[in-house]
Amino acid sequence: METDQLVLSTKWQGDFVFSAVGQGGHTLTMDAHHGVGNDLGLLPMQALLGSLAGCIGMDVIMILRSKKNEIRSLEIVTEGEKRRLPPKEFQSIVVTFFVEGNIEAAKVIHAIEVSAEKYCPVAHSLKADVSYRLKLNGEEVRMD
């Protein structure tokens, strides 16, 4: 299987603030909600919803433009329903598209479906296996 590795460095800035820096140098600031943190950035779960919207949105624009459709505006609202008890993961996510333009609904629906089913790596990554490693004071520690 062919793969490309993306690396993101996320560093603690104090209190509950974390700053993530991507390979291109772009940053994302995250913080805990007010009362726990200082509300200086997105909650990590908000960042996840934003990543999903951005990924699908880029695909939808690319697909619609490639077929010469006239799209004037696109807004994507992502709503995540979280479980109340820890780990408080998303149980469902609803993605709503607000589109303006001289375009048929069927073409927009097709673009959304193709993105979600075939192209958007964020949507597919929500199903990924995750593993954890620990390096403590420069030494790798086994996690069983």
C-alpha positions, 0 to 999 in steps of 0.5 A: 500500500502506498502511503504519505506520512504527515507529521504535526508537532503539537507543543504545550504552551502552559495552562491547557494551551497547545499549539500545533505546527504543520510541515508548512509552518502553519499553526493551530492553537487549541485550549480547554473551554473557559473554566478549565482553560482560558479559551484561547483556541479551538477545542480539539474536538472543534478542530476535528469538526473543522478539519472534516468540513475543510476537507470535504469543502475543498473536494466539493469545490474542486469537483464542481469547478471541474464540471464548470458549475457556477458556485458563488458561496459555500458554508459548511456547518458541522455538528457533533453529538458527543457522548456525555461520559468519558471519553465523550467521543462523537456518536454522530456528526451532521455536516450541513452545506449551504450553497449559493450559485447557478447549479443543480442540487443533484450536482452538489449532492454528487460532489458531496457523496464522492468526497465522503465516499472516495476522496476526503481523507479526514472522513476516512481517518475517523475510522483509523486505528490509533496506536500510542508510543512513549518517549520519556526523557529521551528513552522509549518506554514499552506500553503494553 
